[in-house]
Amino acid sequence: MTSMQLKTLHYALTDGIATITFDEQGSPVNTMGLQWQDDFSAAVEQVVKDQDAIKGIVLASTKKTFFAGADLKGVMRMTDADAPKVFAEIERIKKNFRTLETLGKPVVSCLNGSALGGGWELALVGHHRIAVNDPKIRFGLPEVTIGLLPGGGGIVKMTRLLGLMGAQPYVLESKLFNPAEARELGLVHELVGSADGLLPAAHAWIELVQGQPDAAKHPWDRKGYRMPGGTPSSPAIANALVVAPAMLKQKTRGLYPAPHATLAAMVEGAQVDFDTAMRIESRYLASLMVNPVAKNMINTFFFNLNAIKSGQSRPGSSAGPGRTERYRPQQVGILGAGMMGAGIAWAQASRGIATVLKDVALDKAEHGKAYSRKLTQARVDKGRMTLHEQQALLQRITPTADVADLQGCDLIIEAVFENRELKAQVTKEAEGMLAAGGFFASNTSTLPISGLAQASSRPGKFVGIHFFSPVDKMKLVEIIRGRQTDDETVARAFDYVLALGKLPIVVNDSRGFYTSRTFGTYVMEGAAMLGEGIPAAVIENAAVQAGMPVGPLAVLDETALSLSVHVLDQTRADFAAEGKTYEATAGELLVERMVKEMKRHGRAAGAGFYDYPKGERKRLWPELKTLFEKRGVEWNVQDIQDRLLYRQSVETARCLAEGVLSSVHDANIGSIFGIGFPGWTGGAMQFIYGQGIDAFEQRCAELAAKYGKGFGLGGDTKAAIRRFTPTY
């Protein structure tokens, strides 16, 4: 018997079976850090020395997951100068993989849990792959979603296993799959009922294939191998590849390098031998790993998302006397069965939460429930839901016009019109129906929570829970802590949002909170540019090309110009009540003119910045040219795009400085998932850090000099930017 214990793995040779067991010390998961690379190299060297005594090799894990993948913190520290070193490290890992694969000994991967990214690439080293048949286990290559590509052999091997067309959903679109699905695809060869069955099954297969040389070879290493579906020169494949780059660019707008590099590696690699294909893949990965877009996306879509999901913004999540247990309400009441209330009802019922949906009349409440019927029926029609499941979901929603039906709710959420008096009225009517220990929430998007809590008899148990429309599609939920809201209530609101499968961010109370306040700068900057004489089409197209999902004028139409004016009027009234005068921005004044002078109220009214002819696509209102566009106005696309993106980042930094936000991860996740800030930037704060703080400040000074104080950075804001700088 040979045995070797290293920091990240254990090697043992017993009865002809060489077992490499991954067990990274001090970590809940196995990762491909530099230590692991050294340890894996040592283990592979030992396998080569022992090869005459080896009849099979087993790859296994002691963790709950098989393998988690690359060390992403290391990626965050890389610079352009590191590219050659990165390439060498990738090639070193792949050389070790290849050594095991070509040694002439059958290799078995024992997949006890999830294997994602580099973890799945490690699994693919095995000629035979055995997995625990648990539907919760996930396999796949999510690298493209964080700005990278599967460069540890994932592209080359998946393409050779599934073909160019067959591999695309899993390589280019990062589609994940469970063990049963992997078995169907031929990516896993054997399923067992539990982790205890993995090693016996592995040993049995090794014994079974003794004397069968092809068992110790991957398909592409066997004589007569042909790529499934054909190579890029095959007529059907060639025709598809002609349009693929253009379609991809239309989807990415040229802002995301990873999908383009992935497609290139797939196609180029399919035209050459295996080893050359692997080097091509390595070069593309090395270039992406030092690319700023990858760093932006890794920061936010990996680290920041994990920070949210692990509860870093939740009071009482850390160990200690203040720690609070996770909470799940059994029954939740919703006041108002309009678009938002109906959407919240669906979100709750789809997650098994009993829902009482109240409106002023039963028919309105029934109409709100009908929204869930419409959504579920679409799923039934597509075979994604059974009739039984549909009925069970709908039975969880009780429509009513009687406030007494709210009796015993753990949580009541008001989702009525944005009117302070109306919200106060429904709060007073319903609050008494709460169960002992229950809490009350407002779905307001703009009105300060501390003011709304004045209508509550228990302001400590009053919190903002701001959903985004449409609720069934939007993942973000903004939790707003009022001046008197206690920690327990914030924690319960946080847990409730997680129970819905959504992403909670926590902000402190202020006018517009974080998302509405910041998004308002985007749409009003767009409106201001129109007022300066810049053509509307230029503004809209520049925004979309910068990565925003929709132009600012189109968004104003969708949310209703009249609502923006209502908020403006409410803000003026609130300021007046405090003895102050609100100074409206140029964008706000233009929107006010559109509503009050030109009677253009937005899409719902059939007329806003766009016309909405029946049965036709919307188009910009022709009169915008006459009313606002000015000949001879100088503009350039870069300035327009910078104004739209920088303005939002400046406002986000101000929110950090003022204490509205208390973390960068809330800012980044909130900006991307709540207001559509471009994903390639990593979010509104990562946009600053990705640019470099000094460069950002300089550009803000230039924009402020040309376009006003909205771009100005005060001393407190500059200090906050530096104070919150992430480190890795």
C-alpha positions in Angstrom: 0.0 0.0 0.0 1.2 3.5 -0.9 -0.3 6.5 0.9 0.3 10.3 0.6 -1.5 13.0 2.6 -1.3 16.5 1.1 -3.1 19.8 2.0 -5.9 19.4 -0.5 -6.0 15.7 -1.3 -5.1 12.2 -0.2 -3.5 9.6 -2.4 -3.7 5.9 -1.7 -2.8 2.7 -3.7 -4.6 -0.3 -2.3 -5.1 -3.7 -4.1 -4.3 -2.2 -7.4 -6.7 0.8 -7.1 -5.2 4.2 -6.9 -7.6 6.6 -5.2 -7.2 10.4 -5.3 -9.5 11.8 -2.7 -10.0 15.6 -2.8 -10.2 17.2 0.7 -9.1 20.8 0.9 -8.3 21.6 4.5 -10.1 24.4 6.2 -12.6 24.8 3.3 -16.2 23.6 2.9 -15.5 22.9 -0.8 -12.6 21.8 -3.1 -11.2 24.5 -5.3 -8.4 24.7 -7.9 -6.1 27.0 -6.1 -2.3 27.1 -6.4 -1.9 24.6 -3.5 -4.3 22.2 -5.2 -2.4 22.5 -8.4 0.8 21.6 -6.7 -0.8 18.7 -4.8 -2.5 17.3 -7.8 0.8 17.4 -9.8 2.4 15.4 -7.0 -0.5 12.9 -7.0 -0.3 12.4 -10.7 3.5 12.0 -10.5 3.0 9.3 -7.9 0.4 7.6 -10.2 2.9 7.5 -13.0 5.6 6.0 -10.6 3.0 3.4 -9.4 1.5 2.6 -12.8 2.8 -0.9 -13.1 0.9 -1.8 -9.9 -2.3 0.0 -10.8 -5.3 -1.6 -12.5 -7.6 1.4 -12.1 -7.8 5.0 -10.8 -10.6 6.6 -8.7 -11.3 10.3 -8.3 -13.4 11.0 -5.2 -14.3 13.8 -2.7 -14.9 14.0 1.1 -16.9 17.2 0.8 -20.7 17.5 0.3 -19.9 18.5 -3.3 -17.5 16.8 -5.6 -15.6 19.9 -6.7 -16.4 23.6 -6.8 -14.0 24.8 -9.5 -11.5 27.6 -9.8 -10.1 29.9 -7.1 -12.0 33.1 -8.2 -10.3 35.3 -5.6 -7.1 34.6 -7.4 -8.7 35.7 -10.7 -9.7 39.0 -9.1 -6.0 39.8 -8.3 -4.8 39.2 -11.8 -3.5 41.9 -14.2 -2.8 42.0 -17.9 0.9 41.1 -17.2 -0.3 37.8 -15.6 -1.7 36.4 -18.9 1.4 34.3 -19.8 1.6 32.9 -16.3 -2.1 32.2 -16.3 -1.8 30.3 -19.6 1.0 28.2 -18.2 -1.0 27.3 -15.1 -4.0 26.3 -17.2 -1.8 24.1 -19.4 -0.2 22.5 -16.3 -3.6 21.4 -15.0 -4.6 20.1 -18.4 -1.3 18.2 -18.7 -2.1 16.4 -15.5 -5.6 15.6 -16.6 -4.2 14.3 -19.9 -1.6 12.2 -18.1 -4.3 10.3 -16.2 -6.5 10.0 -19.3 -3.8 8.5 -21.5 -2.0 6.2 -19.0 -3.8 3.2 -20.2 -5.6 2.7 -16.9 -9.3 3.1 -16.5 -10.3 6.2 -14.5 -13.5 6.5 -12.6 -15.0 9.8 -11.3 -17.2 9.3 -8.3 -19.6 12.2 -8.2 -21.1 12.4 -4.6 -22.4 15.9 -5.1 -22.4 18.9 -7.4 -19.6 19.5 -9.9 -19.6 22.9 -11.5 -17.1 24.7 -13.7 -13.7 23.3 -13.1 -15.3 20.7 -10.9 -17.2 19.3 -14.0 -14.0 19.5 -16.1 -12.3 17.4 -13.4 -15.1 14.9 -13.5 -14.7 14.6 -17.3 -11.2 13.2 -16.7 -12.9 9.9 -15.8 -13.5 7.4 -18.6 -16.4 6.2 -16.5 -18.5 8.6 -14.4 -20.7 7.4 -11.6 -23.1 9.8 -9.8 -25.5 9.8 -6.9 -29.0 9.9 -8.3 -30.1 13.0 -6.4 -32.1 15.6 -8.4 -30.7 18.4 -6.2 -27.2 17.7 -7.5 -26.1 20.0 -10.3 -23.5 19.5 -13.0 -22.4 21.9 -15.7 -20.2 24.7 -16.9 -21.5 28.2 -15.7 -18.3 30.0 -16.5 -19.8 32.2 -19.3 -22.3 33.7 -16.7 -19.3 35.2 -14.8 -17.3 36.4 -17.9 -15.1 33.3 -18.3 -15.2 30.1 -20.4 -14.7 26.4 -19.5 -11.0 26.3 -20.2 -10.0 23.2 -18.3 -11.1 21.0 -21.2 -14.8 21.7 -20.8 -15.3 23.2 -24.3 -13.2 20.6 -26.1 -14.6 17.6 -24.3 -18.3 18.6 -24.3 -18.1 19.5 -28.0 -16.6 16.1 -28.8 -19.1 14.3 -26.6 -22.3 16.1 -27.8 -21.3 17.7 -31.1 -21.2 21.4 -31.9 -24.9 21.9 -31.9 -25.6 19.6 -29.0 -23.0 21.1 -26.7 -24.0 24.8 -27.2 -26.8 24.9 -24.5 -24.3 23.5 -22.0 -21.2 25.4 -23.0 -22.4 28.6 -24.5 -25.6 29.1 -22.5 -24.3 27.5 -19.3 -27.3 25.2 -19.0 -27.0 23.0 -15.9 -28.2 19.4 -15.5 -28.8 16.9 -12.8 -27.4 13.3 -12.6 -30.5 11.7 -14.3 -30.3 14.2 -17.2 -26.5 13.6 -17.4 -27.2 9.9 -17.7 -29.6 10.6 -20.6 -27.0 12.7 -22.4 -24.3 10.1 -21.9 -22.3 12.4 -19.7 -22.7 10.1 -16.7 -22.5 6.3 -17.3 -23.9 5.0 -14.0 -26.2 6.1 -11.2 -26.2 4.9 -7.6 -28.7 5.5 -4.8 -26.3 7.0 -2.3 -22.7 8.1 -1.8 -22.0 4.8 -0.1 -22.5 3.0 -3.3 -19.9 5.0 -5.3 -16.7 3.3 -4.5 -18.1 -0.3 -4.7 -19.5 0.6 -8.1 -16.2 2.1 -9.2 -14.2 -0.9 -8.1 -16.7 -3.3 -9.8 -16.4 -1.4 -13.1 -12.6 -1.4 -13.0 -12.6 -5.1 -12.4 -15.1 -5.6 -15.2 -13.0 -3.8 -17.9 -9.7 -5.4 -17.2 -8.1 -6.4 -20.5 -10.3 -4.0 -22.5 -7.9 -1.2 -23.7 -10.7 1.0 -25.1 -12.3 1.3 -21.6 -9.2 3.4 -20.6 -9.7 5.7 -23.5 -12.1 8.6 -24.1 -14.2 8.4 -27.3 -12.0 10.9 -29.1 -8.9 8.8 -28.4 -10.4 5.7 -29.9 -9.9 4.6 -33.5 -12.6 5.7 -35.8 -14.0 8.5 -33.7 -16.4 11.0 -35.4 -17.8 14.1 -33.9 -21.5 13.8 -33.3 -23.5 15.9 -35.9 -20.4 16.6 -38.0 -17.5 19.1 -38.0 -17.7 22.8 -39.0 -17.2 21.7 -42.6 -20.4 19.6 -42.7 -23.0 21.5 -44.8 -25.7 21.6 -42.0 -23.2 22.8 -39.4 -21.5 25.3 -41.8 -24.9 26.9 -42.6 -25.7 27.3 -38.9 -22.2 28.8 -38.2 -22.6 31.5 -40.8 -25.3 33.3 -38.8 -24.2 32.3 -35.3 -21.7 35.1 -34.7 -24.2 37.8 -35.8 -26.9 36.3 -33.7 -24.6 36.2 -30.7 -23.5 39.8 -31.2 -27.1 40.9 -31.4 -27.7 39.2 -28.0 -24.6 40.5 -26.3 -24.4 43.9 -28.1 -20.6 43.2 -28.2 -20.3 44.0 -24.5 -19.6 40.5 -23.2 -16.4 38.9 -24.6 -16.9 35.4 -23.0 -19.7 34.1 -25.3 -17.8 35.2 -28.4 -14.6 33.6 -27.2 -16.5 30.4 -26.2 -18.1 30.1 -29.7 -14.7 30.7 -31.3 -13.0 28.0 -29.2 -15.8 25.5 -30.0 -15.6 26.0 -33.7 -11.8 26.3 -34.0 -11.2 23.4 -31.7 -13.6 21.2 -33.7 -11.3 21.6 -36.8 -8.1 20.4 -35.3 -6.7 17.5 -33.2 -7.5 17.2 -29.5 -4.3 18.6 -28.1 -4.3 21.6 -30.4 -8.0 22.3 -29.5 -7.0 22.2 -25.8 -4.3 24.9 -26.4 -6.7 27.1 -28.3 -9.2 26.8 -25.4 -6.4 27.7 -22.9 -5.4 30.8 -24.8 -9.0 32.1 -24.9 -9.4 31.5 -21.2 -6.2 33.2 -20.3 -7.2 36.3 -22.2 -10.6 36.4 -20.4 -9.1 35.9 -17.0 -7.2 39.2 -17.2 -10.1 41.0 -18.9 -11.9 43.7 -16.7 -15.3 42.5 -17.7 -14.6 39.1 -16.2 -13.5 40.7 -13.0 -16.6 42.8 -12.9 -18.9 39.8 -13.4 -17.1 37.5 -11.0 -17.2 40.2 -8.3 -21.0 40.6 -8.6 -22.4 37.4 -10.0 -20.4 35.2 -7.8 -19.1 37.0 -4.7 -21.9 39.6 -4.3 -24.7 37.1 -5.1 -23.3 34.7 -2.5 -23.1 37.5 0.0 -26.8 38.1 -0.5 -27.8 34.4 -0.4 -25.7 33.7 2.7 -27.5 36.5 4.6 -24.7 39.0 5.0 -27.2 41.9 4.9 -29.6 40.1 7.3 -29.5 41.2 11.0 -28.7 38.3 13.3 -27.1 36.1 10.7 -23.7 35.9 12.3 -23.0 33.7 15.3 -23.5 35.1 18.7 -26.2 36.2 21.2 -28.0 38.3 18.6 -28.4 35.5 16.1 -32.0 34.8 15.0 -33.4 31.7 13.4 -34.6 31.6 9.8 -38.3 32.5 9.5 -41.0 31.4 7.1 -44.6 32.9 7.3 -47.4 30.4 7.1 -50.1 32.9 5.9 -49.6 36.3 4.3 -52.3 38.9 3.6 -52.1 41.3 0.6 -54.0 44.6 0.5 -54.7 45.5 -3.1 -55.3 43.1 -5.9 -53.9 45.2 -8.7 -50.9 44.4 -10.8 -48.5 44.4 -7.9 -50.7 42.6 -5.4 -51.7 39.9 -7.9 -48.0 39.4 -8.7 -47.1 39.0 -5.0 -50.0 36.6 -4.5 -48.6 34.4 -7.4 -45.0 34.6 -5.9 -46.3 33.4 -2.5 -48.7 30.7 -3.7 -46.0 29.3 -6.1 -43.8 28.8 -3.1 -46.4 27.1 -0.9 -47.4 30.1 1.2 -51.2 30.5 2.0 -52.3 34.0 0.7 -55.3 36.2 1.5 -55.8 38.6 -1.4 -58.0 41.6 -0.3 -59.5 44.4 -2.3 -62.4 46.8 -1.9 -64.7 44.5 -3.9 -64.7 40.7 -4.2 -64.7 40.9 -8.1 -61.5 42.9 -8.0 -59.9 40.4 -5.6 -61.1 37.6 -7.9 -59.6 39.4 -10.9 -56.2 39.5 -9.0 -56.4 35.8 -8.4 -57.1 35.3 -12.1 -53.5 36.5 -12.8 -52.2 33.4 -11.1 -54.7 31.3 -13.1 -53.3 32.8 -16.3 -49.7 32.1 -15.4 -50.3 28.6 -14.3 -52.4 27.8 -17.3 -49.5 28.8 -19.6 -47.4 26.3 -17.7 -50.0 23.6 -17.9 -50.3 24.1 -21.6 -46.6 23.7 -22.0 -46.5 20.5 -19.9 -44.4 22.3 -17.1 -47.2 21.9 -14.5 -49.9 19.3 -13.9 -53.6 20.2 -13.5 -53.3 18.9 -9.9 -50.4 21.2 -9.2 -52.3 24.1 -10.7 -55.3 23.6 -8.6 -53.2 23.2 -5.4 -51.5 26.5 -6.1 -54.7 28.4 -6.8 -56.3 27.0 -3.7 -53.6 28.7 -1.7 -55.0 32.1 -2.8 -58.2 33.3 -1.0 -59.7 36.4 -2.6 -61.8 38.6 -0.3 -63.3 42.0 0.3 -63.6 41.4 4.1 -60.7 42.6 6.3 -61.7 40.0 8.9 -60.4 37.3 6.5 -56.9 38.6 7.3 -57.2 37.4 10.8 -54.1 35.4 11.9 -51.8 36.4 9.1 -48.1 36.4 10.0 -47.4 39.2 7.6 -49.7 41.7 5.8 -48.4 43.7 2.8 -50.1 46.7 1.5 -49.8 47.1 -2.2 -52.3 49.9 -2.9 -51.9 53.1 -4.9 -49.0 55.5 -4.1 -51.0 57.8 -1.9 -50.0 58.4 1.7 -53.5 58.9 3.0 -54.8 55.7 1.4 -51.9 53.7 2.7 -52.5 55.0 6.2 -56.1 54.1 6.0 -55.5 50.4 5.0 -52.7 50.1 7.5 -55.1 51.1 10.4 -57.8 48.8 9.0 -55.7 45.7 8.7 -52.9 45.8 11.2 -55.1 44.5 14.0 -55.7 41.3 12.1 -52.1 40.2 12.4 -51.2 37.1 14.4 -49.2 37.5 17.6 -45.7 38.4 16.6 -46.7 39.3 13.1 -45.5 42.3 11.1 -46.7 44.8 8.6 -45.1 45.8 5.3 -45.6 48.4 2.6 -44.8 47.8 -1.1 -44.3 51.5 -1.7 -41.6 52.4 -4.3 -41.0 56.0 -3.3 -42.7 57.1 -0.1 -40.5 57.1 3.0 -41.2 54.1 5.3 -40.8 56.1 8.5 -43.6 58.4 7.4 -45.9 55.6 6.5 -45.1 53.9 9.8 -46.8 56.8 11.6 -50.1 55.1 10.8 -49.0 52.0 12.6 -49.6 51.2 16.2 -46.3 49.2 16.2 -43.8 51.1 14.1 -41.0 48.7 15.2 -42.9 45.9 13.3 -43.4 48.1 10.2 -41.0 47.6 7.2 -40.8 48.3 3.5 -40.9 45.3 1.1 -40.6 46.8 -2.4 -41.3 44.3 -5.2 -40.5 45.1 -8.8 -42.9 44.7 -11.7 -43.6 42.2 -13.1 -43.3 40.3 -9.9 -43.3 36.9 -11.5 -40.2 37.8 -13.6 -38.2 40.3 -11.4 -35.9 38.6 -8.9 -35.0 41.6 -6.7 -36.9 42.8 -3.6 -35.8 45.9 -1.7 -36.3 45.7 2.1 -36.4 49.2 3.6 -35.7 49.7 7.3 -37.6 52.7 8.8 -36.2 54.7 11.6 -38.1 52.6 14.2 -38.0 49.2 12.4 -36.4 46.6 14.7 -33.8 44.0 13.7 -36.2 41.1 14.1 -38.6 42.5 11.6 -35.8 43.2 9.0 -34.5 39.7 9.5 -38.0 38.2 9.0 -38.6 40.3 5.9 -35.3 39.1 4.5 -36.2 35.4 5.2 -39.6 35.9 3.6 -38.0 37.2 0.4 -35.6 34.3 0.3 -38.5 31.9 0.8 -40.0 33.3 -2.4 -36.8 32.4 -4.3 -36.0 36.1 -4.8 -33.0 38.3 -3.9 -33.3 40.7 -1.0 -31.3 43.8 -0.5 -31.5 45.8 2.7 -31.5 49.6 2.6 -32.2 52.4 5.1 -35.1 54.8 4.7 -34.9 57.8 2.4 -37.0 59.3 -0.4 -37.0 56.8 -3.3 -34.9 54.4 -1.2 -32.1 53.1 -3.4 -33.5 51.6 -6.5 -36.2 54.1 -7.3 -33.9 57.0 -6.4 -31.1 55.8 -8.6 -33.3 54.7 -11.5 -34.9 58.1 -11.4 -31.5 59.6 -12.3 -31.3 57.4 -15.4 -34.7 58.2 -16.8 -34.5 61.9 -15.9 -31.1 62.3 -17.4 -32.5 60.8 -20.6 -35.4 63.3 -20.5 -33.0 66.2 -19.8 -31.0 65.3 -22.9 -34.1 65.4 -25.0 -34.8 68.8 -23.5 -31.3 69.9 -24.6 -32.2 69.1 -28.2 -30.6 65.7 -28.6 -32.7 63.4 -30.9 -34.8 61.0 -29.0 -33.8 58.0 -31.2 -30.1 58.8 -30.4 -30.7 58.8 -26.7 -32.7 55.5 -26.8 -30.2 53.6 -29.0 -27.2 54.8 -27.1 -28.7 53.6 -23.8 -29.4 50.1 -25.3 -25.9 49.9 -26.8 -24.4 50.7 -23.4 -26.2 47.6 -22.0 -29.3 49.1 -20.5 -32.3 46.8 -21.3 -34.5 49.7 -22.4 -34.0 53.4 -23.3 -34.9 56.0 -20.6 -37.8 57.4 -22.6 -39.4 54.0 -23.2 -39.0 53.2 -19.5 -40.8 56.5 -18.6 -43.7 55.4 -20.8 -43.9 52.0 -19.3 -43.9 53.2 -15.7 -46.3 56.0 -16.7 -45.3 59.6 -17.1 -48.3 60.5 -15.0 -46.9 58.5 -12.1 -43.6 60.4 -12.3 -45.5 63.7 -12.2 -47.6 62.3 -9.2 -44.3 61.6 -7.4 -43.0 65.0 -8.2 -46.2 66.7 -6.9 -46.0 64.6 -3.7 -42.3 65.5 -3.3 -43.1 69.2 -3.6 -45.9 68.9 -1.1 -43.6 67.0 1.4 -40.9 69.7 1.0 -43.4 72.4 1.5 -44.7 70.8 4.7 -41.1 71.0 6.0 -40.9 74.6 5.0 -38.6 73.9 2.0 -38.8 74.3 -1.7 -38.1 71.3 -4.0 -35.9 72.2 -7.0 -37.1 70.0 -9.9 -34.5 68.7 -12.3 -34.6 69.6 -16.0 -35.8 66.0 -16.8 -38.6 66.2 -14.3 -39.8 69.5 -15.7 -39.9 68.1 -19.2 -41.9 65.1 -18.1 -44.3 67.5 -16.3 -44.8 69.4 -19.6 -45.5 66.1 -21.4 -48.3 65.3 -19.0 -49.8 68.6 -18.1 -49.4 70.5 -21.4 -49.3 67.8 -24.0 -51.6 65.3 -22.2 -49.1 62.4 -22.9 -49.5 60.1 -19.9 -47.6 57.0 -21.0 -48.1 53.6 -22.5 -51.2 52.7 -20.5 -52.9 55.8 -21.8 -51.8 55.1 -25.3 -49.5 58.1 -25.7 -46.2 59.1 -24.2 -42.8 59.7 -25.7 -43.9 56.9 -28.0 -47.1 56.3 -30.0 -48.8 52.9 -29.6 -50.8 52.3 -32.8 -53.2 49.3 -32.4 -51.7 46.1 -33.9 -48.4 47.8 -34.8 -45.0 48.3 -33.1 -44.6 51.3 -30.9 -42.8 54.3 -32.5 -41.4 57.5 -31.2 -43.9 60.4 -31.2 -43.1 62.4 -34.3 -43.8 65.7 -32.5 -40.8 65.2 -30.3 -38.7 66.5 -33.2 -40.7 69.7 -33.5 -41.0 70.3 -29.7 -37.5 69.4 -28.5 -34.9 68.6 -31.1 -32.7 71.5 -32.0 -30.5 71.8 -35.1 -26.9 72.4 -34.5 -26.8 70.8 -31.0 -23.5 69.0 -30.5 -23.6 65.5 -29.1 -21.5 62.4 -29.2 -22.5 58.8 -28.3 -19.8 58.3 -25.6 -21.0 61.4 -23.7 -24.6 60.2 -23.8 -23.7 56.7 -22.6 -21.4 58.1 -19.9 -24.1 60.5 -18.7 -26.6 57.6 -18.3 -24.2 55.2 -16.6 -22.1 57.6 -14.5 -25.2 59.4 -13.2 -26.5 56.2 -11.7 -23.1 55.3 -10.2 -22.7 58.8 -8.7 -26.2 58.4 -7.1 -25.3 55.0 -5.8 -22.1 56.3 -4.2 -24.1 59.1 -2.6 -26.4 56.5 -1.2 -23.4 54.7 0.4 -22.1 58.0 1.8 -25.5 58.9 3.3 -26.1 55.5 4.8 -29.0 54.6 2.6 -26.9 51.7 1.5 -24.5 49.9 3.9 -22.8 47.5 1.5 -21.4 47.3 -2.0 -23.0 43.9 -2.6 -26.5 45.4 -2.0 -25.6 48.2 -4.4 -24.4 46.0 -7.2 -27.1 43.4 -7.0 -29.8 46.0 -6.5 -28.6 48.0 -9.6 -28.4 45.0 -11.9 -31.5 43.0 -10.8 -33.6 46.0 -9.9 -32.9 48.7 -12.4 -31.2 46.9 -15.2 -27.7 48.4 -14.8 -25.5 46.6 -17.4 -24.3 43.2 -16.2 -20.9 43.6 -18.0 -20.1 46.4 -15.5 -20.7 44.3 -12.4 -23.2 46.9 -11.1 -23.2 50.6 -10.2 -20.4 50.4 -7.6 -18.3 47.8 -9.4 -18.5 50.2 -12.5 -16.5 52.7 -10.4 -14.0 50.2 -9.2 -13.6 48.6 -12.6 -12.9 52.0 -14.1 -10.4 52.8 -11.4 -11.4 55.3 -8.7 -9.1 58.1 -9.9 -10.3 57.7 -13.5 -13.9 57.7 -12.4 -13.5 60.9 -10.4 -11.8 62.6 -13.3 -14.5 61.7 -15.7 -17.2 62.8 -13.2 -15.5 66.2 -12.9 -15.6 66.6 -16.7 -19.2 65.6 -16.9 -20.1 67.9 -14.0 -18.5 70.9 -15.8 -20.4 70.2 -19.0 -23.8 68.8 -17.7 -24.3 70.0 -14.2 -24.1 69.1 -10.5 -25.7 65.7 -10.8 -22.3 64.4 -11.6 -20.5 66.2 -8.8 -18.7 64.1 -6.2 -18.5 65.7 -2.7 -15.9 64.8 -0.2 -18.1 62.4 1.7 -19.0 60.5 -1.5 -15.3 60.3 -2.5 -14.5 59.0 1.0 -17.3 56.4 0.8 -16.1 55.1 -2.5 -12.7 54.5 -1.1 -13.9 53.1 2.2 -16.0 50.4 0.6 -13.4 49.3 -2.0 -13.5 45.5 -2.1 -10.4 43.5 -1.5 -9.5 39.9 -2.5 
